[in-house]
Amino acid sequence: MEQSGSLVRALQVLEAVSVLGDGVTAKAVARRLGCPLPTVYRTLGTLVEQGYLVRLHAVRGYGLGYKVAELHRGLVAQVRPSAAVRGLLHEVHSAAGAAAYLAVLRDEVVVVAHVDLCADHPGRLGLRVGEPAPPHATALGRALLAGMDPAALTGIVGRGGLPAFTPRTVAHRSGLDRELHRVRSSGAAIAVEELHTGVAEIAVGRGSAAVGVAVRRADFTARRTELERAVREGADRIAEELSA
């Protein structure tokens, strides 16, 4: 039990340093976590020894260590699709004239597996590879939720909740259920200004993967037909490649 408690405390300290930023002091971490200062000092020391934190002498505080970056690179490598799939997503990007996203279900979490963008078509969703996508507030997430059985859907919604990112976010279960019914009927998921104001997206799910694009809200209505065509065709081709 003591080992388990120490592990949990170490993770809490790591998260606190991540939130509080470079130069955070042991006292600030102790206040945030409500832990005794000597306990926090011991935990900080262990995390520094293992490379998960660094002692920043110039500012007399702590910061995230470089092993954290190694962990993130490992996660990105694990979710990254094959070169063939990345090539197909690039074709979606080119056909749609918009940043293209591939999301996958990873242990019932919607995770961004790849993003194809360029200077002319930036990633307006602000989601990076390896990061979870809010399933209720993104077209990518809804495209995957729509194919789930009720028990799995309830589990995901219960785990993450339905936080409102903008005034337009569907942040209640009944509204989400209506949106998912629309997705099942039309085959495509749409989210307009639900994750970020001024951004609209459309996505199509195929099994445990979804393909989508994001554009400026002002461009979405006029371009919806061509965007949907590019996403549907891309999702079909990527699904074939993934199944192979």
N, C-alpha and C positions, 0 to 999 in steps of 0.2 A: 504493500500500500504506500509506503514511504517513497519507493522508487517511482511509482505512478504519480504521486503528488509532486515530486520534484520535476518530472517530465512535463506535467501540465503547467507548472510554474515557469519552467524555462520557455515554453511556447508562449505563455502570456507575456513574459518579459520581452521576447523577440517581437511580438506583435505591437507591444507598447512602444518600443524603440522605433519601429517602422512608422507608427502613427505620429509620434512626437518629433521625429526628424533628427538630423545630425546634431550632435552636441548636447543631447538630452542627458541630464544628470541622474545619478542613482536615486536621489531624493525625489525627483519628478516622477520617475518610474514607480517608486514606492507609494507615492501619493495617489497615482492613477490606479494602481492595483490594490491599494489598501493592505500592502504587505509590510512586515517589519523591515527596516532598512538593512540590518545585517544579512537577512535572507536574500534581499535583492542584490546586495554586493556579491555574495557568494555565487548567485546565479549568473550575474553579469560576468564574473571572472571565468566561470566555466564556459560560457558562450564565446568569450574572447579567445580562450585557449583552443576551442574547437573551430574557430574561424567564422562563426556565424555572426559575431559582432566584432567591431574594432574599437579600440580606445583612441579617441581623437584628442591628442595632447594639446593641439593648437587652440581648441575651444573648450578643453577640459570636460569632455563629455564622451558619449558613446554614439555609434552609428552602426548601420547594417554592415555586416562583413561580406566578403566576396564569395563565400560559399553559398550565400543566398542566390547570387547570380548563377552559380553552377547548377543549383537545383532548378532554377527557372529554365535554363538552357536544356536540362534534361527533360523537363515537362514538354517544352516546345518540340523536342525531337520525338517524343513519344506520340504526340497527337498529329505531327506533320504528315500529310498524305504523300503518296507516291508522286514521282515526277510527272507521270501521265495525268494524274488527277489535277496537279497544279497547272499543267498545261491547258487542261479543259477549263479550269476556272479563269485562266487568263483569256481564253476565248470568250467567256461570258463577259468579262470586263470590256473587251474590245467591242463585242456586239452591242452591249448596253451603253457603252460610253459612261461607265460608272464603276466605282470601286465594287469589287465582287468579294463575297464572303462565303466560306464553307464552315458550317458548324456541325458538330457531331454530339451524340449522346455518349457521355463517359460516366458510367455508374450513375445514371439518372441525373446528370448535370449537363446542361447545354454549354459546350466549350467551343471556342473559336479555334478551328484547326488550321485555317489558312486565310490570308487576305491578299488579294491582288489589286494593287492600286498604283497610281502614278501622280506626278505633279498636277496634271490636269484633272484627275479624278481622285481626290484625297479620300481617306477613310473617314467619312463623316460620322460614323457611329462611334468612333473613338475606341473601338474594341481591338485589342491586340491578341496575337496568337497565344494560346495557352490560358487565356482569361475566360471566366464564365460569362455568358450572356444572360441578362435577366430574361427568363423564358416568357414571362407574361407581358413584357414591355417591348419586345422585339419581334419582328416578323420571323426571324430565324427561329426564335424560341417557340413561337406559336405554330410554325410549320411542323415542328417536332412534337409538341404537346398534342396536336390534333390527332396524331396516330397512336396515342397511348390508351391503354385501358384505364377505366375510372380509378382503380386503386393506385396505379403508378402516378397518375395525374395528381390525385389528392396528396400523395406522398411528397411530390416535388413542390407543390404549392404550399403545403404545410411546412416544409423545411425552410424555404426561403421567404415565405410571405409574399405579399403583393405591394411592395413599396411604390409610392408615386414619385416618379422622376420629374414629371412636368404636370401641369394642370390637365393634360389630355390623357395621361396614363390610365389605362383600365386597372383600377386598384381594388376591385372587389370580385368575388368568385362568380357571381351571377353574370356580370359583364364579360368576364373571361370566357365563361361557358358559351355565351352568345357568339363571341368572336370565333371560338373554336368550331362552333357549328357552321359559321360562314366559311371557314377554311375547308372543312370537310365537303361542303357543298360546291365550292368554286375550285378547290384544289390549290389555291394560292393564299398566302397570309399577307396582310398589309398592316403596317403600323405607321401612323402619321403623327409626328411630333410627340411620341410617347416616351422615347428615351432622351432625345435632345430636341429642343425647340428649333424649328426650321429644317428638320430632317425627316424625310419619308423613306420607307423601305418596302420592298416586296420580296417574298421568299417562297420557295417550294420545297417541301420535304419529301424525301424518298427513303423509307426505312429509318435508319438511325442517323441519317445525314440530311442536311438542308443547305440549299444554295440560295443566296439572296444578293440584292444590290441596294445601295443607299444613295439618294440624291437630295438636292435641295428641295424643300417643300414647294417652292415656287415653280419648279420644273416638273413635278411629279404628275400632275393631272394631264398635261399635254403629252407626256412621254409614257404614260402607264402601259399602253398596249405594246409598244416595242420593248419596254423593260420586262414585262411579263413573258413575252415570247422568248427573249434571251434567257431568262431565268428557267423557264420550263424546259427548253431544249438542253440547257446546260445541266440541269438536275437529272434529266433522263440519261444523258451520256455519262455523267459522273457516277450515277447509280450502277450503270452497266459495268463501268470500270472497277468500281469497288466490289461488286459481286464477283467479278472475274478474279 
